[in-house]
Amino acid sequence: MPSITLIISGSIAAIKAPELIRQLRAKKIAVHCIITRGGMEFVDLKEIKKLSGNDVSTDLFSPKEKKEMWHIRFSRETDLLLVAPASADIIAKMVHGIADDMASATLLANNKKLLVAPAMNTQMWNHPATQRNIAQLKADGAQVIEPGVGMLACGEEGPGRMAEPEEIVEVVLLSLRAQRSNPVSGSPRPLRSLAMTGIKALVTSGPTHESIDPVRYIANRSSGKQGHAIAEALAKAGAKVTLVSGPTQLADPAGVSVVHVTTAREMYDAVHRALPADVAVFAAAVGDWHVKPAAQKIKKQAGRAPSLSLKENPDILKSVAQHKTKRPKLVVGFAAETEKLAGHAAKKYHAKGADWVLANDVSGGKVFGSDRNRVLLITASGRQPWPEMSKAEVASRLVEEIILSLRAKRSNPV
């Protein structure tokens, strides 16, 4: 049975800890808890002990701790460490190597994967000191489960809400699966930093523009942020990446070969010129239709709107996923939906022939142009909802999944 060390620190979000433990135990994960002095203000030690089925550690200098050195054993004898909630205080301690209580000493002695779920007031979260600390945690290899946006216990509204227990559990499960597929010794190394040397990757990004006349065009609201982040993450992992991008305001990602296009037909042609590839990720929001553009600007006529005859654009994802000779080993599509997310995405998954589809709800202007995203991953194994996170984190997590998939294919060739 996999096991984790759960550190509960001093945030009012600690009241969610019992439900988090219940859900972890329901997934057959053993939970060993450490609670800080601040955390004890919000949880009942007896309840935590009963739910976890294990003793709860609170005191670095208790007789049992002095004898058994649990601040060392916790990281050696469990599979990962999870700090949920992670207050601004314990985050600062982690970054600066302070070890003045059971929780911080255990974190400093840790040599396993570290997951951190921050929870605090919006101003505390946005404070430059906290943001510096979060950036350093990530640089040190910790995985930060980004807080949500909403009404906080203090009555203010904004970012700082700890991710919901089910979201945290999903991240824990993914991390445990990754460790089983990629056991490492000593200090952990994030999967996204593992080399994909020799892997050729193709990514599409951004919108497409279809001209109506020399002045006007049909387009969509895609910013290209998600596709560009994926291309950059693949390149950082060592892949040789070709990015086919529609019109965006973004700089070309470092270390990536970029082909700039405007229309869906141009993107189709560029994608097929870039084949063969080992991995193809189709994150672009390709326009479904085009019109035959007028040679001159269409003049306005009072009371009379011009008639546009729409014709279907080529289906880039389907053409590659069903290619007879140059199909990549792994084809990933995106599905931007405004309703019935899972149902529409599942239909696209089956119709296109992709290996995976990442679906996101773009209604209400919450995704296009934003730096955050929430996706539902659909594969042959089922549906996997990911918690809301930054688009860069979505890209990193997708690359981790791609690495695991490619390794599995090498280990189990068809």
C-alpha positions as CSV (number, residue, x, y, z in Angstrom):
1,M,0.0,0.0,0.0
2,P,1.4,3.4,-0.9
3,S,1.9,5.8,2.0
4,I,2.3,9.5,2.5
5,T,3.2,12.0,5.2
6,L,0.6,14.7,5.5
7,I,1.7,17.9,7.3
8,I,-1.2,20.1,8.5
9,S,-0.1,23.6,9.2
10,G,-1.7,26.7,10.7
11,S,-4.4,27.8,8.3
12,I,-8.1,27.8,8.7
13,A,-8.1,25.5,5.6
14,A,-6.9,22.8,8.1
15,I,-10.6,22.1,8.7
16,K,-10.6,20.4,5.3
17,A,-7.9,18.0,6.6
18,P,-10.3,15.3,7.9
19,E,-12.1,15.1,4.5
20,L,-8.7,15.0,2.7
21,I,-7.6,12.1,4.9
22,R,-10.9,10.2,4.3
23,Q,-10.5,10.5,0.5
24,L,-6.8,9.4,0.6
25,R,-7.7,6.4,2.7
26,A,-10.6,5.6,0.3
27,K,-7.9,5.4,-2.4
28,K,-6.0,2.8,-0.3
29,I,-3.3,5.3,0.7
30,A,-1.8,5.1,4.2
31,V,-1.6,8.5,5.9
32,H,0.9,9.5,8.6
33,C,0.1,13.0,10.0
34,I,2.3,15.8,11.4
35,I,0.4,18.8,12.8
36,T,2.1,22.1,13.6
37,R,1.2,24.2,16.7
38,G,-0.9,26.4,14.5
39,G,-2.6,23.5,12.8
40,M,-3.7,22.2,16.2
41,E,-5.9,25.3,16.6
42,F,-8.1,24.1,13.8
43,V,-8.2,20.2,14.0
44,D,-8.9,17.6,16.7
45,L,-5.9,15.4,17.2
46,K,-8.1,12.4,18.2
47,E,-10.2,12.8,15.1
48,I,-7.1,12.9,12.9
49,K,-5.6,9.9,14.6
50,K,-8.9,7.9,14.2
51,L,-9.3,8.9,10.5
52,S,-5.6,8.1,9.6
53,G,-5.4,5.0,11.7
54,N,-1.9,6.1,12.9
55,D,-0.4,8.1,15.7
56,V,-0.1,11.9,15.1
57,S,3.2,13.7,15.6
58,T,3.3,17.2,16.9
59,D,6.4,17.6,19.1
60,L,10.0,17.5,17.8
61,F,11.3,16.9,21.4
62,S,8.8,14.3,22.6
63,P,10.4,11.2,24.2
64,K,9.1,9.1,21.3
65,E,10.6,11.4,18.8
66,K,13.9,11.6,20.5
67,K,14.0,7.8,20.6
68,E,12.7,6.9,17.1
69,M,13.8,10.0,15.1
70,W,10.5,10.2,13.3
71,H,11.5,13.5,11.5
72,I,13.9,11.4,9.6
73,R,11.8,8.2,9.3
74,F,8.7,10.0,8.0
75,S,10.4,10.8,4.7
76,R,12.3,7.6,4.4
77,E,9.4,5.3,5.1
78,T,6.6,7.0,3.2
79,D,6.4,7.6,-0.6
80,L,5.9,11.4,-0.6
81,L,5.3,14.4,1.6
82,L,2.2,16.5,1.3
83,V,1.8,19.9,3.1
84,A,-2.0,20.7,3.1
85,P,-2.7,23.3,4.0
86,A,0.6,25.1,3.6
87,S,0.5,28.4,5.4
88,A,2.7,31.4,4.4
89,D,4.8,30.6,7.5
90,I,5.7,27.0,6.7
91,I,6.3,27.9,3.1
92,A,8.9,30.4,4.3
93,K,10.4,27.9,6.6
94,M,10.8,25.4,3.8
95,V,12.5,27.9,1.5
96,H,14.9,29.1,4.1
97,G,15.7,25.7,5.7
98,I,14.3,26.6,9.1
99,A,13.8,23.4,11.3
100,D,12.4,24.5,14.6
101,D,9.5,22.1,15.0
102,M,8.5,18.6,14.0
103,A,7.0,19.6,10.6
104,S,9.8,21.9,9.4
105,A,12.5,19.4,10.6
106,T,10.9,16.6,8.7
107,L,10.7,18.8,5.6
108,L,14.4,19.7,5.8
109,A,15.3,16.0,6.2
110,N,13.0,15.0,3.3
111,N,14.4,13.2,0.2
112,K,11.1,12.3,-1.4
113,K,8.7,14.1,-3.7
114,L,7.1,17.2,-2.1
115,L,3.6,18.4,-2.8
116,V,2.5,21.8,-1.4
117,A,-1.1,23.1,-1.3
118,P,-0.9,26.8,-0.1
119,A,-3.8,28.4,1.8
120,M,-3.8,31.9,3.0
121,N,-5.4,35.4,2.7
122,T,-5.2,37.0,-0.8
123,Q,-2.9,39.7,0.3
124,M,-0.6,37.2,1.9
125,W,-0.6,35.1,-1.2
126,N,0.1,38.1,-3.5
127,H,2.8,39.5,-1.3
128,P,6.2,39.6,-3.1
129,A,7.8,37.6,-0.3
130,T,5.3,34.7,-0.7
131,Q,5.6,34.8,-4.5
132,R,9.4,34.7,-4.2
133,N,9.1,31.7,-1.8
134,I,6.7,29.9,-4.1
135,A,9.0,30.4,-7.1
136,Q,12.0,29.1,-5.0
137,L,10.0,26.0,-3.9
138,K,9.3,25.2,-7.5
139,A,12.9,25.7,-8.5
140,D,13.9,23.3,-5.6
141,G,11.7,20.6,-7.1
142,A,8.5,20.9,-5.1
143,Q,5.1,20.6,-6.9
144,V,2.8,23.5,-5.9
145,I,-0.9,22.7,-6.1
146,E,-2.1,26.2,-6.9
147,P,-4.7,27.7,-4.6
148,G,-8.1,28.6,-6.1
149,V,-9.9,31.9,-6.4
150,G,-13.0,32.7,-4.4
151,M,-14.5,33.8,-1.1
152,L,-12.0,33.3,1.8
153,A,-12.8,32.7,5.5
154,C,-11.8,36.3,6.3
155,G,-14.5,37.6,4.1
156,E,-12.2,38.8,1.3
157,E,-12.4,37.4,-2.2
158,G,-9.4,36.4,-4.4
159,P,-6.7,33.8,-4.8
160,G,-5.7,31.9,-1.6
161,R,-8.3,29.1,-1.2
162,M,-6.6,25.8,-0.7
163,A,-7.4,23.4,-3.6
164,E,-10.3,21.1,-2.8
165,P,-9.5,17.7,-1.3
166,E,-10.5,15.8,-4.4
167,E,-8.1,17.9,-6.5
168,I,-5.3,17.3,-4.1
169,V,-6.0,13.6,-4.1
170,E,-5.8,13.5,-7.9
171,V,-2.3,15.1,-7.7
172,V,-1.2,12.6,-5.1
173,L,-2.4,9.7,-7.2
174,L,-0.6,11.0,-10.2
175,S,2.7,11.5,-8.3
176,L,2.5,8.0,-6.8
177,R,1.9,6.5,-10.3
178,A,4.8,8.4,-11.6
179,Q,7.1,7.1,-8.9
180,R,6.0,3.5,-9.5
181,S,6.8,4.0,-13.2
182,N,10.0,5.9,-12.6
183,P,11.7,4.9,-9.3
184,V,14.6,7.0,-8.4
185,S,17.0,7.0,-5.4
186,G,18.2,9.9,-3.3
187,S,16.8,13.4,-3.9
188,P,13.8,13.4,-6.2
189,R,13.9,15.0,-9.6
190,P,10.7,16.3,-11.2
191,L,9.7,14.2,-14.2
192,R,9.4,17.3,-16.4
193,S,13.2,17.8,-16.0
194,L,14.0,14.3,-17.3
195,A,15.5,14.2,-20.8
196,M,13.4,13.5,-23.9
197,T,16.6,13.4,-25.9
198,G,15.9,11.9,-29.4
199,I,12.2,12.6,-29.2
200,K,10.7,14.8,-32.0
201,A,7.6,16.7,-30.9
202,L,5.1,18.7,-32.9
203,V,2.8,21.3,-31.3
204,T,0.2,23.6,-32.6
205,S,-0.9,26.8,-30.9
206,G,-3.0,29.9,-31.1
207,P,-5.9,30.8,-33.3
208,T,-6.3,30.8,-37.0
209,H,-7.5,33.8,-39.1
210,E,-9.7,33.4,-42.2
211,S,-9.9,36.5,-44.4
212,I,-13.3,37.8,-45.4
213,D,-11.7,40.7,-47.4
214,P,-8.4,42.6,-47.1
215,V,-9.6,44.3,-43.9
216,R,-11.8,41.7,-42.0
217,Y,-11.3,38.1,-40.9
218,I,-13.0,35.3,-39.0
219,A,-11.1,34.3,-35.8
220,N,-11.4,33.0,-32.3
221,R,-10.3,34.2,-28.9
222,S,-7.3,31.8,-28.4
223,S,-4.2,33.6,-27.0
224,G,-1.8,30.7,-27.7
225,K,-0.6,30.7,-24.1
226,Q,-1.3,27.0,-23.5
227,G,0.2,25.7,-26.7
228,H,3.3,27.8,-26.3
229,A,3.7,26.6,-22.7
230,I,3.5,23.0,-23.9
231,A,6.1,23.6,-26.6
232,E,8.4,25.2,-24.1
233,A,7.9,22.4,-21.5
234,L,8.7,19.7,-24.1
235,A,11.9,21.6,-25.2
236,K,13.0,21.9,-21.6
237,A,12.5,18.2,-21.2
238,G,15.0,17.7,-24.1
239,A,12.6,17.1,-27.0
240,K,13.3,18.6,-30.5
241,V,10.1,20.7,-30.9
242,T,8.5,22.2,-33.9
243,L,5.7,24.7,-33.0
244,V,3.2,25.6,-35.7
245,S,1.6,28.8,-34.4
246,G,-1.3,30.9,-35.6
247,P,-1.3,34.7,-35.0
248,T,-0.5,35.5,-31.3
249,Q,1.1,38.3,-29.3
250,L,3.5,35.9,-27.7
251,A,7.3,35.6,-28.0
252,D,8.6,32.4,-29.6
253,P,9.5,29.9,-26.9
254,A,13.2,29.4,-26.3
255,G,14.8,26.3,-27.9
256,V,11.8,25.7,-30.2
257,S,11.6,25.8,-34.0
258,V,8.6,28.0,-34.8
259,V,6.6,28.1,-38.0
260,H,4.2,31.1,-38.2
261,V,1.0,30.6,-40.1
262,T,-2.3,32.5,-40.4
263,T,-5.0,30.2,-41.9
264,A,-6.2,26.7,-41.1
265,R,-5.0,25.5,-44.5
266,E,-1.5,27.0,-43.8
267,M,-1.5,25.3,-40.5
268,Y,-2.5,22.0,-42.0
269,D,0.2,22.2,-44.6
270,A,2.9,23.2,-42.1
271,V,1.9,20.3,-39.7
272,H,2.2,17.7,-42.5
273,R,5.5,19.1,-43.6
274,A,6.8,18.7,-40.0
275,L,5.9,15.0,-39.9
276,P,7.2,12.5,-39.0
277,A,7.2,13.1,-35.2
278,D,7.1,11.0,-32.1
279,V,4.6,13.1,-30.3
280,A,2.0,15.6,-31.6
281,V,0.0,17.9,-29.4
282,F,-2.7,19.9,-31.1
283,A,-3.5,22.8,-28.8
284,A,-4.4,25.3,-31.5
285,A,-8.0,26.6,-31.7
286,V,-8.3,26.0,-35.4
287,G,-11.2,27.7,-37.2
288,D,-13.7,25.2,-38.5
289,W,-14.7,27.3,-41.6
290,H,-13.4,29.7,-44.2
291,V,-14.9,31.9,-46.9
292,K,-13.6,32.9,-50.3
293,P,-12.2,36.3,-49.5
294,A,-13.3,39.3,-51.6
295,A,-10.5,41.0,-53.5
296,Q,-11.5,44.4,-52.2
297,K,-13.0,45.7,-48.9
298,I,-16.7,44.8,-48.8
299,K,-18.6,48.1,-48.6
300,K,-21.4,48.6,-46.2
301,Q,-24.8,48.9,-47.8
302,A,-27.7,50.3,-45.8
303,G,-30.2,47.7,-44.7
304,R,-28.3,44.9,-46.5
305,A,-25.8,42.6,-44.9
306,P,-23.3,40.7,-47.1
307,S,-23.9,37.0,-47.5
308,L,-20.9,34.8,-46.5
309,S,-20.7,31.2,-47.9
310,L,-18.8,29.1,-45.3
311,K,-16.7,26.1,-46.3
312,E,-15.2,23.6,-43.9
313,N,-11.5,23.7,-43.1
314,P,-9.3,20.6,-43.2
315,D,-9.4,18.6,-39.9
316,I,-5.7,18.7,-38.8
317,L,-6.1,16.5,-35.7
318,K,-8.0,13.8,-37.5
319,S,-5.7,13.9,-40.5
320,V,-2.6,13.2,-38.3
321,A,-4.3,10.8,-35.9
322,Q,-5.5,8.7,-38.8
323,H,-2.4,9.0,-41.0
324,K,-1.5,5.7,-42.5
325,T,2.3,6.1,-42.6
326,K,3.4,9.0,-40.5
327,R,1.2,8.8,-37.4
328,P,3.1,9.8,-34.3
329,K,3.4,7.4,-31.4
330,L,1.2,9.7,-29.3
331,V,-1.4,12.1,-30.6
332,V,-3.0,14.6,-28.2
333,G,-5.9,16.8,-29.0
334,F,-7.6,19.7,-27.2
335,A,-11.4,20.2,-27.0
336,A,-12.6,23.7,-26.1
337,E,-16.2,23.5,-25.1
338,T,-18.9,25.8,-23.7
339,E,-21.3,23.1,-22.5
340,K,-21.5,19.4,-21.8
341,L,-17.7,19.2,-21.5
342,A,-17.2,15.5,-20.9
343,G,-19.8,14.4,-23.4
344,H,-18.6,16.6,-26.3
345,A,-15.0,15.8,-25.5
346,A,-15.6,12.1,-25.5
347,K,-17.3,12.4,-28.9
348,K,-14.2,14.2,-30.2
349,Y,-11.9,11.6,-28.7
350,H,-13.7,8.8,-30.6
351,A,-14.3,10.7,-33.8
352,K,-10.7,12.0,-34.3
353,G,-8.7,8.9,-33.4
354,A,-6.4,10.7,-30.9
355,D,-4.8,8.9,-28.1
356,W,-5.7,11.6,-25.6
357,V,-8.0,14.6,-25.5
358,L,-7.6,17.4,-23.0
359,A,-11.0,19.2,-22.7
360,N,-11.5,22.6,-21.1
361,D,-14.5,24.7,-20.5
362,V,-14.0,28.1,-22.2
363,S,-17.5,29.5,-21.4
364,G,-17.6,32.9,-19.6
365,G,-14.2,34.0,-20.9
366,K,-12.4,32.1,-18.1
367,V,-9.7,30.4,-20.2
368,F,-9.0,32.3,-23.5
369,G,-6.3,34.9,-22.7
370,S,-6.0,33.7,-19.0
371,D,-2.9,32.3,-17.4
372,R,-4.9,29.5,-15.8
373,N,-6.7,26.5,-17.0
374,R,-8.6,23.4,-15.8
375,V,-8.6,20.4,-18.0
376,L,-10.3,17.0,-18.2
377,L,-7.9,14.3,-19.6
378,I,-9.7,11.6,-21.7
379,T,-7.7,8.5,-22.6
380,A,-8.5,4.8,-23.3
381,S,-8.2,4.3,-19.6
382,G,-11.0,6.7,-18.7
383,R,-11.4,10.3,-17.6
384,Q,-9.1,12.2,-15.3
385,P,-10.0,15.7,-14.0
386,W,-7.1,17.9,-13.3
387,P,-7.3,20.6,-10.7
388,E,-7.2,24.3,-11.8
389,M,-3.6,25.4,-12.2
390,S,-1.5,27.7,-14.3
391,K,-1.1,27.0,-18.0
392,A,2.6,26.4,-17.4
393,E,1.7,23.8,-14.8
394,V,-0.8,22.1,-17.1
395,A,2.1,22.0,-19.7
396,S,4.5,20.5,-17.2
397,R,2.0,17.9,-16.0
398,L,1.2,17.0,-19.6
399,V,4.9,16.5,-20.3
400,E,5.1,14.2,-17.3
401,E,2.3,12.1,-18.6
402,I,3.9,12.0,-22.1
403,I,7.2,10.8,-20.6
404,L,5.4,8.0,-18.7
405,S,3.4,7.0,-21.8
406,L,6.5,6.8,-24.1
407,R,8.4,4.8,-21.5
408,A,5.5,2.4,-21.2
409,K,5.4,2.0,-25.0
410,R,9.1,1.2,-25.0
411,S,8.7,-1.3,-22.2
412,N,5.6,-2.9,-23.8
413,P,6.0,-2.6,-27.6
414,V,2.9,-3.6,-29.6
